[in-house]
Amino acid sequence: MYYLYNFLAVMLLIFFVLPYFIWRYFREKGFPRRFRQSMGFIRDDEIAAVAHQNCIWIHGASVGEIVATSPLVKEIRKAMPDAKILVSAVTTGGYNMAHQIIPEADAIIYFPLDMPFVSESFVKRIMPRIFMPVETELWPNFLRAIKRRRIPVMMVNGRISDKSVKSYRYLYGILDDMMGSVTRFCMQSSIDAEYIEHLGAEKRRIYITGNTKFDQTYAEVTPEDLKTYKEELGLYDDYPVIVAGSTHPTEEEKLFEAFTEVQKEFPRARLLIAPRKPGRTHEITRLAERFGLTVGLRSVLRDEKGQRPRYPVILIDTIGELGRIYAVGDVVFVGGSLINHGGHNVLEPAAHAKPIIVGPSMSNFKDSFSLLSKVGACVQIRDTKELTAMFLTILRDDALRKKMGDASIQVIRENRGAAVRTIGYLKELLRLTATESMVNTHYKISTRNINDEVSPRMRPGDAVTQYLIQLSHGEDNNVVDWLVLSLLRVLSVLYEVGVRLKLSCYNHHLLPTTKLDCCVISIGNITVGGTGKTPTAQKVALMIRDMGYRVVILNRGYRSHWQEKIGVVSDGKKIYMTAYEAGDEAFLMAKQLPGIPVVIGKERAITGQYAVDKFKAEVIILDDGYQHWQLHRDLDVVLVDTLNMFGNGSILPRGTLREPLKNLSRADLFLLTKCDQSSPISRATLCDQLHRYKPNAPIVESIHKPCAFIEIADWYKNDGSKALPLEALKGQEVMVFSAIGNPSSFEQTMAGEGLQIAEAIRYPDHHDYGMVEMQYIMERAISKRVTALVTTGKDAVKIPTEFIYLHREVPLYVLDMEIQITSGEEAFVKTITTAIEKENKRQ
């Protein structure tokens, strides 16, 4: 669906938006800035105050949304005075209004067009702490870019119209993604809450906060201000003054008809019209002349000196003043309601204690209209005849006019507080997502062969792998990158078709599945790398061994140099292979699991049978076996990295998914890893998602618990007697390097233990280190004068022996870690035990 959406968006951009923007570029003052920023060409100085400053980004489309934004920004500034605040708008009116009424913002910009490359660029350059769209400002590509970077989204002052409910349905799968991208929905009313739930938002994410427009103060008018407005508009002591705000085509004609009738009874009557689109000045002026009415322009009257001329009709052709100009009216008509548009904001005139008239169409502001109409502050008419009659009824009766005005201001006073409630939810959300915001960007990250560091170059295959990983995670920078991404998307479709076809063949027994005479437990995942499969397989193997069962680990031997079908890395007593021969994961398990055989081979039906025959295996653990359908499993344990979850949600090679997410339905047990590095909210969302695919599968939470630092020479000899406690390096400057699936998780663990990371060097997963590379790393460490080098056990097994026992100026430590279950351990043990016992009964 995204392909179709983006294709249509690009066509719309080329054939409609760009020509229209170019036309306005040369005709409209200030439009070049909007054109440039909307297309993604924003200057560094325009976002310097907020870029990578953990800013709070609030976005409102036009003037109305910016009005709702103003109270929020004021409350944020009170509650979090040091927070950086970015405000964005789509329209020129909204942008200008933001500059007028939100001086507290650190930066104000135009929102980018919803194109993938534009959205990605904006988000990557700003990296906000949280994104807060106002009302219904949800854009698919932008939300996707936000979601990829795990930035929480909180809809504020949420409002869903009847029209929006119907139109959003046509987005199908994109709508699900959009609803899933929003962490919290703070809605104006219970009706809006029901609508957003109907569109797919989870009920537990929805909060009713009220309408922040009740809290707006920008339109407050002092007696001095009111006097100035009357002088500038040439009103003086004229009565009555009718203000018609946010009018649309055809509504002005009805207003002029009603106004000419009012003039018959009130010769000094004045009509102020503020069209929704100020560019309609000439159209409305010509229409007024047909009724014999002369028109004055607000922009001209404001700049005149002395006593202003008296015009029966004054056109408000300025932007951002309507909220204050309502104060001069004796009665107010709010437009967009005599046509099928849904009306406009009735709270602005209510804040000035004005009687309000609207037409039959008020679906967009149903809640605030309902409040005002119930107390008699706002009356609804159907046509020109009723409009005329209502004008005259209110203008003839001073007591009625005052009663309606008093009721208006009372509703405003009783419903204030939405901004305070919203900021309360914001602070709570920031606290709950604080773990994920602690991504350490203060240290230098060197990605081998991608940056311009002077050092030995990686082999071409590793360089290509690293480049594709960066692209799949949104690190694209130019047109070439996007062309590559387009090709990868095509290949992803072909890959997915192949996966579905192959799995279907196994499900329908068109391809054979081998059943071994023992219990087979798979430890795997649905993404490529970085979830913690190897330490989990070790933990499960030790647990089963301690139960008294003979257990063997089968590893495919990824990046090994063993050419035979079967390779015995360890028989549980002796290690027969080097890390070069066996691959880093298999060698590491053999080294750390004495008493447990480790066998490698691509065809695990063959290596499994060998384990049964040779080692009398009662339980076999498949390390990374979720996609190994050739071998029957008694239990499928699926790991999910809560720090990275499902990558960018795309299938290989465009993303990191090995198969579609719906295939999680094969899992028997979910193990969430690195839960200490993710927020409770993201984990709850993840659990909901997993339960949709497999409702009855237990979900267990775990962490990668650091235990100690062991100097690499001692680590190789399995000598833990000289291990340093974690506190030993606390506060010290260190340099870290790794070649693992999720290096940021390892780095975050180091920072979480209080180490000061001077630089982090990242290699592609499973990268083999050479002596020259290790000397380069050591020279970098010496030049930075760090206390120590730190790496992982998976990396340590690939470091050349001659380097390990070489005299080093900077010590090299291996971080000793283990998987620790933090929630659901009973279910974890029971599920595994049940699977083993069930298989034993069969035999």
C-alpha positions in Angstrom: 0.0 0.0 0.0 2.9 2.4 0.7 4.1 1.9 -2.9 0.7 3.0 -4.2 0.5 5.9 -1.7 4.0 7.1 -2.6 3.5 6.7 -6.3 0.3 8.8 -6.1 2.1 11.3 -3.9 5.0 11.7 -6.4 2.5 12.1 -9.3 0.6 14.7 -7.3 3.9 16.5 -6.4 5.1 16.6 -10.1 1.9 17.6 -11.8 0.1 19.7 -9.2 2.0 20.7 -6.2 5.2 21.8 -7.8 3.6 23.9 -10.5 1.3 25.5 -7.9 4.3 26.1 -5.5 6.4 27.6 -8.3 3.5 30.0 -9.3 3.2 31.1 -5.7 7.0 31.3 -5.4 7.1 34.3 -7.7 3.8 36.0 -6.7 3.6 35.7 -2.9 5.9 37.4 -0.4 7.5 35.0 2.0 6.6 31.9 0.0 10.1 31.0 -1.1 10.9 30.1 2.5 7.9 27.8 2.7 8.8 26.2 -0.7 12.4 25.6 0.3 11.6 24.2 3.8 8.6 22.1 2.6 10.8 20.5 0.0 13.3 19.5 2.7 16.0 22.2 2.1 16.2 23.6 5.6 19.3 25.5 6.6 21.3 24.4 9.6 20.9 27.8 11.3 17.1 27.5 11.1 17.1 24.4 13.3 20.4 24.9 15.2 18.5 25.6 18.5 16.6 22.3 18.4 18.5 19.8 16.2 19.8 16.8 18.2 18.8 18.6 21.4 16.0 16.2 22.5 13.5 18.8 21.6 9.7 18.6 21.9 8.3 18.9 18.4 4.7 20.2 18.1 3.1 20.3 14.7 -0.1 22.1 13.7 -1.3 22.4 10.1 -2.8 25.8 9.9 -4.0 28.8 12.0 -6.6 26.8 13.9 -4.1 24.1 15.0 -1.5 26.7 15.9 -4.1 28.4 18.1 -4.5 25.1 19.9 -0.7 24.7 20.1 -0.2 28.0 21.9 -1.5 27.0 25.4 0.5 23.7 25.1 3.7 25.5 24.5 3.1 27.9 27.4 2.4 25.0 29.8 5.5 23.0 28.5 7.6 26.1 29.2 6.2 26.3 32.8 6.6 22.6 33.5 9.9 22.1 31.7 11.7 25.4 31.4 14.9 23.9 30.0 13.1 21.9 27.2 13.8 22.9 23.6 10.6 23.4 21.7 10.1 23.2 17.9 6.8 24.3 16.3 6.0 23.5 12.7 3.1 24.4 10.4 2.0 23.5 6.9 0.4 26.8 5.7 1.8 30.3 5.5 -1.0 31.5 7.8 -0.1 28.9 10.4 3.6 29.7 10.2 3.0 33.5 10.6 0.5 32.9 13.4 3.0 30.8 15.2 5.5 33.6 15.1 2.9 36.0 16.5 1.5 34.0 19.3 4.2 31.4 20.3 7.3 33.5 21.3 8.3 30.7 23.7 9.2 28.3 20.8 13.0 27.9 20.2 12.4 27.4 16.4 9.5 27.6 14.0 9.6 25.9 10.6 7.4 24.7 7.8 6.5 21.0 7.9 8.0 18.8 5.2 6.0 17.4 2.3 5.1 13.7 3.0 7.7 12.2 0.7 9.9 9.4 2.0 13.2 11.1 1.2 12.0 14.5 2.6 10.6 13.1 5.8 13.6 10.9 6.4 15.9 13.9 6.0 13.9 16.1 8.4 13.7 13.6 11.1 17.3 12.5 10.9 18.5 16.1 11.1 16.3 17.1 14.1 15.9 13.8 16.0 13.3 15.1 18.5 12.7 13.6 21.9 9.0 13.4 21.1 6.7 14.4 18.2 3.2 15.9 19.1 0.8 16.3 16.1 -2.1 18.6 16.8 -5.6 17.4 16.0 -5.5 15.1 12.9 -2.1 15.8 11.6 -1.0 12.3 10.7 1.3 11.8 7.7 2.2 8.2 6.8 5.8 8.6 5.6 6.7 11.1 8.3 5.3 8.8 11.0 7.2 5.9 9.5 10.5 7.9 9.7 9.7 8.7 13.3 8.8 5.1 14.2 12.1 3.8 12.7 14.0 5.9 15.2 11.8 4.8 18.1 10.6 8.4 18.8 7.4 8.5 20.8 4.4 10.2 19.2 1.6 11.8 21.2 -1.4 13.2 19.4 -2.7 16.3 21.3 -6.0 18.0 21.1 -7.1 15.1 18.9 -10.1 15.7 16.8 -11.6 13.3 14.2 -14.4 14.5 11.9 -17.0 12.3 10.3 -15.3 13.0 7.0 -11.9 12.0 8.3 -13.3 8.7 9.6 -14.5 7.8 6.1 -11.4 9.0 4.2 -8.9 7.4 6.5 -10.4 4.0 5.8 -9.1 4.1 2.3 -5.5 3.9 3.6 -6.0 0.3 4.7 -2.6 -1.1 5.8 -1.1 2.3 6.1 -3.8 3.3 8.6 -2.8 0.4 10.8 0.8 1.6 10.7 -0.2 5.1 11.5 -2.3 4.1 14.4 0.5 1.9 15.6 3.0 4.7 15.4 1.2 6.9 17.9 2.0 6.1 21.5 -0.8 8.2 23.0 -3.9 9.8 21.7 -5.1 12.8 23.8 -8.5 13.5 22.4 -10.8 16.5 22.8 -14.0 14.5 23.6 -15.5 11.1 24.2 -16.8 11.2 20.6 -13.4 11.8 19.2 -12.0 9.0 21.4 -14.7 6.6 20.0 -13.8 7.7 16.4 -10.1 7.1 16.9 -10.7 3.7 18.5 -12.9 2.9 15.5 -10.0 3.7 13.2 -7.8 1.2 15.0 -6.2 2.9 18.0 -5.9 0.7 21.1 -8.2 1.8 23.9 -5.5 1.8 26.5 -3.6 4.5 24.5 -6.6 6.9 24.3 -7.1 9.7 26.9 -9.7 12.4 26.9 -8.1 15.7 27.8 -10.5 18.3 26.5 -9.9 21.1 24.0 -6.8 23.2 24.5 -8.5 26.1 22.6 -10.4 26.8 25.8 -7.0 27.6 27.3 -5.8 30.1 24.6 -4.9 33.5 25.8 -3.3 35.0 22.7 -6.6 36.6 21.7 -7.2 38.4 25.0 -8.0 42.0 24.4 -7.5 44.8 27.0 -9.8 47.9 27.0 -6.9 49.8 25.4 -6.6 47.2 22.7 -10.3 47.3 22.0 -10.2 51.0 21.7 -7.3 50.8 19.2 -9.1 48.2 17.1 -12.2 50.3 16.9 -10.2 53.4 15.8 -8.2 51.5 13.2 -11.4 49.9 11.8 -13.3 53.2 11.8 -16.0 51.8 14.1 -16.2 54.3 16.9 -19.8 54.2 18.4 -21.4 52.4 15.5 -24.1 49.8 16.3 -24.4 47.0 15.6 -21.1 45.5 14.6 -21.5 42.0 13.0 -18.3 39.9 12.7 -18.4 37.0 10.3 -15.3 34.7 10.8 -13.8 32.0 8.5 -16.3 32.4 5.7 -16.4 30.3 2.6 -17.6 30.9 -1.0 -21.5 31.3 -1.2 -21.6 32.2 2.5 -20.7 35.9 1.9 -23.6 36.3 -0.5 -26.0 35.0 2.2 -24.4 37.4 4.7 -24.8 40.4 2.4 -28.4 39.5 1.9 -29.0 39.4 5.7 -26.9 42.5 6.3 -28.9 44.7 3.9 -32.0 43.7 5.9 -30.3 44.6 9.2 -29.3 48.0 7.7 -32.9 48.8 7.1 -33.5 48.7 10.9 -30.0 49.7 12.0 -28.6 52.2 9.5 -25.3 52.5 11.3 -24.7 48.7 11.2 -21.2 47.5 10.2 -20.2 44.1 8.8 -16.7 42.7 9.3 -15.9 39.6 7.1 -12.8 37.5 7.6 -12.7 34.9 4.8 -11.1 31.6 5.5 -8.7 32.3 2.6 -7.5 35.9 2.5 -6.7 35.6 -1.2 -10.4 36.0 -2.0 -10.3 39.7 -1.3 -11.2 40.8 -4.9 -13.9 38.2 -5.3 -15.7 39.3 -2.1 -15.3 43.0 -2.9 -17.0 42.5 -6.3 -19.8 40.6 -4.6 -20.3 43.4 -2.1 -20.6 46.0 -4.9 -23.5 44.0 -6.4 -25.3 44.7 -3.1 -24.4 48.4 -3.3 -21.9 48.0 -0.4 -18.5 49.6 -0.3 -15.6 47.7 1.2 -12.7 48.8 3.3 -9.6 46.6 3.7 -8.2 46.0 7.2 -4.6 46.2 5.9 -5.2 49.6 4.4 -7.2 51.1 7.3 -4.5 49.9 9.8 -1.8 51.9 8.0 -3.8 55.1 7.6 -3.3 58.0 9.9 -5.9 60.1 11.7 -9.7 59.3 11.5 -10.5 56.4 9.3 -13.3 56.5 6.8 -16.5 54.6 7.6 -17.2 51.6 5.4 -20.3 49.5 5.9 -18.3 46.4 5.1 -14.7 45.8 6.2 -12.7 42.9 4.9 -10.2 41.4 7.3 -7.4 40.6 4.7 -4.7 40.0 7.3 -3.7 36.7 8.9 -3.8 35.9 12.6 -6.0 38.7 13.8 -9.5 37.2 13.7 -9.3 35.8 17.3 -8.8 39.3 18.6 -11.1 41.2 16.2 -14.1 39.1 17.5 -13.9 41.4 20.5 -15.3 44.4 18.5 -18.5 42.5 17.5 -21.9 42.7 19.0 -22.9 39.4 17.4 -20.7 36.8 15.6 -21.4 34.4 12.8 -18.9 31.5 12.4 -18.5 30.4 8.8 -17.9 27.0 7.2 -21.3 26.1 8.6 -23.8 27.3 5.9 -22.1 24.9 3.5 -21.2 21.3 3.9 -17.8 21.9 5.5 -18.2 21.1 9.2 -17.9 24.6 10.6 -15.0 26.4 12.3 -13.8 27.3 15.8 -16.6 28.7 17.9 -14.5 29.0 21.0 -12.6 32.2 19.9 -15.7 34.4 19.9 -17.0 32.6 23.0 -13.8 33.7 24.8 -14.9 37.3 24.2 -18.4 36.7 25.6 -20.2 37.1 22.3 -23.5 35.6 21.2 -22.8 33.2 18.3 -24.7 32.1 15.2 -23.8 29.1 13.1 -25.3 27.2 10.2 -26.4 23.5 10.1 -22.9 22.0 9.4 -20.9 21.8 12.6 -19.6 18.3 12.6 -15.9 19.4 12.8 -16.6 21.2 16.1 -19.4 19.1 17.4 -18.2 19.0 21.0 -17.6 22.7 21.6 -20.7 23.5 19.6 -22.7 21.2 21.8 -21.4 22.8 25.0 -22.3 26.3 23.8 -25.7 25.5 22.3 -26.8 23.6 25.5 -26.5 26.8 27.5 -28.0 29.1 24.8 -24.7 30.8 23.9 -24.8 29.6 20.3 -27.8 29.2 18.0 -28.1 27.3 14.8 -29.9 28.5 11.7 -30.6 26.8 8.4 -30.7 29.4 5.7 -30.5 33.1 4.8 -34.0 33.8 6.1 -33.3 32.4 9.5 -29.9 34.1 9.6 -31.5 37.5 9.1 -34.2 36.8 11.6 -31.6 35.7 14.2 -29.4 38.7 13.7 -32.4 41.0 14.3 -33.7 39.0 17.3 -30.3 39.3 19.1 -29.6 42.9 18.1 -33.0 44.1 19.2 -32.7 42.5 22.7 -29.9 43.8 24.9 -30.8 41.4 27.7 -30.7 38.4 25.4 -27.4 39.5 23.9 -25.9 39.8 27.4 -27.3 36.5 28.5 -25.8 34.7 25.5 -22.5 36.4 26.0 -22.3 35.5 29.7 -23.1 31.9 28.8 -20.3 31.8 26.3 -17.6 33.0 28.7 -18.9 30.7 31.4 -18.4 27.7 29.1 -14.9 28.8 28.5 -14.1 29.2 32.1 -15.6 25.8 33.1 -13.7 23.9 30.5 -10.2 25.3 30.8 -7.4 22.9 31.9 -6.9 20.8 28.8 -3.4 22.1 28.3 -2.4 21.3 31.9 -3.9 17.8 31.6 -2.1 17.2 28.3 1.2 18.2 29.7 0.7 15.9 32.6 0.3 13.0 30.2 3.3 14.3 28.3 5.6 14.3 31.4 4.5 10.8 32.2 5.2 9.6 28.6 8.6 11.2 28.7 9.4 9.4 31.9 8.1 6.0 30.6 10.1 6.3 27.4 13.2 7.7 29.1 15.2 4.5 28.6 14.9 4.6 24.9 15.9 8.2 24.7 19.2 7.4 26.4 20.9 6.6 23.0 24.4 7.8 23.5 25.3 10.1 20.7 27.8 12.1 22.6 30.7 9.8 21.7 32.2 9.4 18.3 31.1 6.4 16.2 33.4 5.0 13.5 31.7 2.7 11.1 34.5 0.8 9.3 34.9 1.4 5.6 32.0 3.9 5.4 33.6 6.9 7.0 36.9 8.5 6.0 39.0 7.2 8.8 42.5 6.3 7.6 42.9 2.5 8.3 43.0 -0.8 6.5 39.9 -1.3 4.4 37.4 -4.1 5.0 36.8 -6.7 2.4 34.3 -5.6 -0.3 31.6 -8.0 1.0 31.6 -6.5 4.5 31.5 -3.0 3.0 28.5 -3.8 0.9 26.8 -5.4 3.9 27.4 -2.4 6.1 26.1 0.0 3.4 22.9 -2.0 3.0 22.4 -2.1 6.7 22.7 1.6 6.9 20.2 2.0 4.1 17.7 -0.4 5.6 17.8 1.7 8.8 17.1 4.9 7.1 20.7 6.2 6.8 20.2 7.3 3.1 21.7 10.5 1.9 21.3 11.0 -1.8 19.5 10.1 -5.0 21.7 7.0 -5.6 20.8 5.7 -2.2 17.1 6.0 -3.0 17.6 4.2 -6.4 19.3 1.4 -4.5 16.4 1.3 -2.0 13.9 1.0 -4.9 15.8 -2.0 -6.3 16.0 -3.5 -2.8 12.2 -3.1 -2.5 11.7 -5.1 -5.7 14.1 -7.8 -4.5 12.3 -7.9 -1.1 9.0 -8.7 -2.9 10.7 -11.6 -4.8 12.4 -12.8 -1.6 9.1 -12.8 0.3 7.4 -14.8 -2.5 10.2 -17.3 -2.3 9.8 -17.6 1.5 6.1 -18.1 1.3 6.4 -20.7 -1.4 9.0 -22.7 0.4 7.1 -22.6 3.7 3.9 -23.7 1.9 5.8 -26.6 0.4 6.8 -27.8 3.9 3.4 -27.2 5.3 1.8 -29.3 2.6 4.5 -32.0 2.9 5.8 -31.3 -0.7 9.2 -31.0 0.9 10.3 -33.6 3.5 10.7 -32.8 7.2 12.9 -35.0 9.4 11.8 -36.1 12.9 14.7 -37.0 15.3 14.4 -39.4 18.2 14.8 -36.7 20.8 13.4 -33.4 21.8 14.4 -30.5 19.4 14.2 -27.0 20.7 14.8 -24.1 18.3 16.2 -20.8 19.6 15.7 -18.3 16.8 14.2 -15.0 15.6 12.5 -13.5 12.6 15.1 -10.8 12.0 18.7 -10.8 11.0 21.2 -10.7 13.9 21.4 -8.8 17.2 18.7 -10.4 19.4 21.0 -12.5 21.7 20.4 -16.0 20.3 23.8 -17.3 21.3 23.7 -16.4 25.0 20.1 -17.6 25.2 21.1 -21.0 23.6 23.8 -21.2 26.2 21.4 -20.5 29.1 18.9 -23.0 27.9 21.6 -25.7 27.3 22.9 -25.2 30.9 19.4 -25.3 32.3 18.6 -28.6 30.5 21.9 -30.1 31.4 21.2 -29.3 35.1 17.9 -31.1 34.7 19.9 -34.3 34.0 19.4 -34.5 30.2 22.1 -35.1 27.6 22.0 -31.9 25.5 23.8 -31.0 22.2 23.9 -27.7 20.5 23.6 -27.6 16.7 24.9 -24.4 15.0 24.9 -23.8 11.3 28.5 -22.5 11.5 27.9 -19.1 9.9 31.2 -17.6 8.5 33.0 -20.8 9.4 35.7 -22.3 7.1 34.7 -25.9 7.6 33.8 -27.5 4.4 32.4 -30.9 5.6 28.7 -31.6 6.3 29.4 -32.4 10.0 31.9 -30.5 12.2 32.4 -31.3 15.8 33.5 -28.1 17.5 33.5 -29.7 20.9 32.5 -33.1 22.3 31.9 -31.5 25.7 35.4 -32.5 26.9 37.7 -31.0 24.2 37.5 -28.2 21.7 38.6 -29.5 18.2 38.3 -26.4 16.1 39.5 -22.8 16.1 37.1 -19.8 15.8 38.3 -19.5 12.2 37.2 -23.0 11.4 34.0 -23.2 13.4 32.8 -19.6 13.2 32.7 -17.1 16.1 29.3 -18.2 17.6 30.0 -21.9 17.6 33.5 -21.5 19.0 32.2 -19.2 21.8 29.6 -21.7 22.8 32.1 -24.6 22.8 34.5 -22.5 25.0 31.8 -21.4 27.5 29.9 -24.7 27.8 32.1 -27.4 29.1 30.3 -30.8 29.1 27.9 -29.8 26.3 28.9 -30.9 22.7 28.7 -28.3 19.9 28.2 -29.5 16.3 28.2 -27.4 13.2 26.7 -28.0 9.7 24.3 -26.4 7.3 21.9 -29.4 7.1 20.9 -29.8 10.7 18.8 -32.9 10.0 22.2 -34.5 9.3 24.1 -33.0 12.2 21.1 -33.7 14.5 21.1 -37.4 13.6 24.8 -37.4 14.2 24.2 -35.9 17.7 21.7 -38.6 18.5 23.9 -41.4 17.2 27.3 -40.2 18.5 26.4 -38.3 21.7 23.1 -40.0 22.6 21.4 -36.6 22.7 18.1 -36.5 24.5 17.6 -32.8 23.8 19.0 -30.9 20.8 19.1 -27.1 20.7 19.0 -25.5 17.3 20.9 -22.2 17.5 19.2 -19.8 15.0 16.8 -22.5 13.8 13.4 -20.7 13.3 13.7 -20.8 9.5 15.3 -24.3 9.4 12.1 -26.0 8.3 13.8 -29.2 7.3 13.9 -30.4 10.9 10.9 -31.0 13.0 10.9 -28.9 16.3 9.1 -29.7 19.5 9.4 -26.1 20.7 10.1 -22.9 18.9 11.5 -20.1 21.1 11.5 -16.8 19.2 13.6 -13.9 20.5 12.7 -10.3 19.9 15.1 -7.5 20.6 13.1 -4.8 22.4 15.7 -2.2 21.4 15.3 -2.9 17.7 12.1 -5.1 17.5 11.5 -5.8 13.8 14.0 -3.4 12.2 12.2 -1.2 9.7 9.4 -3.7 9.1 10.6 -4.7 5.6 11.7 -8.1 4.3 15.3 -8.8 3.3 17.1 -7.2 1.5 15.2 -3.9 2.0 14.9 -4.6 5.7 16.0 -7.1 8.3 13.0 -9.4 8.4 13.7 -12.9 7.3 10.0 -13.6 6.8 6.6 -11.8 7.2 5.6 -10.9 10.7 2.5 -13.0 10.5 4.7 -16.1 10.5 5.3 -15.4 14.2 2.2 -17.6 14.6 4.6 -20.6 14.6 6.2 -19.5 17.8 5.6 -21.4 21.1 7.4 -19.0 23.4 8.5 -15.4 23.0 11.6 -14.2 24.8 12.0 -10.4 24.8 15.7 -9.4 25.2 17.4 -6.2 26.4 14.3 -5.1 28.3 16.3 -2.8 30.5 17.1 -0.7 27.4 13.5 -0.3 26.2 10.5 1.5 27.8 7.5 -0.1 29.4 5.3 1.4 26.8 7.2 0.0 23.8 7.2 -3.5 25.5 3.5 -3.3 26.2 2.9 -2.4 22.5 5.2 -5.2 21.4 3.3 -7.7 23.6 0.0 -6.7 22.1 1.5 -7.2 18.6 2.9 -10.6 19.5 -0.4 -11.7 21.0 -2.2 -10.8 17.8 0.0 -13.4 16.0 0.0 -16.1 18.7 -2.4 -15.3 21.5 -1.5 -18.3 23.8 2.3 -18.1 23.5 3.9 -17.1 26.8 6.0 -13.9 26.7 9.1 -13.7 28.9 11.3 -10.7 29.5 15.1 -10.8 29.9 18.2 -8.6 30.0 21.8 -9.0 29.0 23.3 -8.7 32.4 26.9 -7.5 32.6 28.9 -9.5 35.2 32.6 -8.5 35.0 35.5 -7.3 32.9 38.1 -10.0 32.1 41.5 -9.2 30.5 41.4 -11.0 27.1 44.4 -13.2 27.9 42.8 -14.5 31.1 39.5 -14.8 29.3 41.0 -17.1 26.7 42.4 -19.3 29.5 39.0 -19.3 31.2 40.7 -17.8 34.2 38.2 -15.6 36.0 40.2 -15.1 39.1 41.5 -11.8 38.0 38.2 -10.4 36.7 37.5 -6.8 37.4 34.2 -5.9 39.0 32.0 -3.6 37.0 32.7 -0.7 39.3 36.4 -0.8 38.5 36.0 1.1 35.2 33.2 3.4 36.3 33.8 7.0 35.3 36.9 6.0 33.2 37.3 6.9 29.6 37.3 3.8 27.4 37.1 2.9 23.7 34.8 0.0 22.6 34.7 -2.0 19.4 32.4 -4.7 18.2 31.2 -6.7 15.2 27.8 -7.7 16.4 24.2 -7.4 15.2 23.3 -4.5 17.5 26.4 -2.6 18.5 24.4 0.3 20.0 23.0 -2.1 22.7 26.5 -3.1 23.8 27.5 0.5 23.9 24.5 1.5 25.8 25.2 -1.2 28.4 28.7 0.2 28.8 27.4 3.7 29.3 24.8 2.4 31.7 27.6 1.0 33.9 29.1 4.5 34.1 31.9 4.1 31.5 32.7 7.2 29.5 32.9 6.1 25.9 35.5 8.2 24.0 34.9 6.3 20.7 33.0 3.3 19.4 34.3 1.4 16.4 31.7 -0.7 14.6 32.3 -3.5 12.2 29.7 -5.7 10.3 28.3 -8.6 12.2 30.7 -11.6 12.3 33.6 -9.6 11.0 37.0 -11.3 11.3 39.7 -9.2 12.8 43.3 -9.2 11.4 46.5 -8.2 13.1 46.7 -4.9 11.2 43.2 -4.0 12.2 43.9 -4.7 15.9 47.0 -2.6 15.8 44.9 0.2 14.2 42.4 -0.1 17.1 45.2 0.0 19.7 46.8 3.0 18.1 43.4 4.8 18.2 43.1 3.9 21.9 46.6 5.2 22.7 45.9 8.5 20.8 42.8 9.1 22.7 44.5 8.2 26.0 41.7 5.9 27.2 42.0 3.7 30.3 41.0 0.6 28.5 39.6 -1.1 25.4 36.4 -3.1 25.8 34.8 -5.7 23.5 32.4 -8.6 23.6 33.0 -12.3 23.9 31.8 -12.8 20.3 34.5 -10.4 19.1 37.2 -11.8 21.4 37.2 -15.2 19.8 38.1 -13.6 16.5 41.1 -11.6 17.7 44.4 -13.0 16.5 46.3 -15.0 19.2 49.5 -13.1 18.6 47.7 -9.9 19.5 46.2 -11.4 22.7 49.6 -12.3 24.1 51.4 -9.2 22.8 52.5 -6.5 25.2 49.8 -3.8 25.0 50.0 -0.2 26.2 46.2 -0.2 26.8 44.5 -3.2 28.4 41.8 -5.0 26.4 38.9 -6.3 28.5 36.1 -8.7 27.5 32.7 -7.9 29.0 31.4 -11.0 30.6 27.6 -11.1 30.2 24.7 -13.5 30.8 21.0 -13.7 30.0 18.9 -13.0 33.1 15.1 -13.5 33.0 13.4 -10.6 34.7 9.7 -11.5 34.1 8.0 -14.8 33.4 10.8 -17.2 34.5 8.3 -19.8 35.7 6.5 -19.8 32.4 9.9 -20.1 30.6 11.0 -23.1 32.6 7.6 -24.8 32.5 7.3 -24.4 28.7 10.7 -26.0 28.1 10.2 -28.7 30.7 6.8 -29.6 29.2 8.2 -29.9 25.7 11.0 -32.2 26.9 8.7 -34.4 29.0 6.1 -34.7 26.2 8.8 -35.9 23.8 10.2 -38.4 26.3 6.7 -40.0 26.8 6.5 -40.6 23.0 9.7 -42.6 23.0 
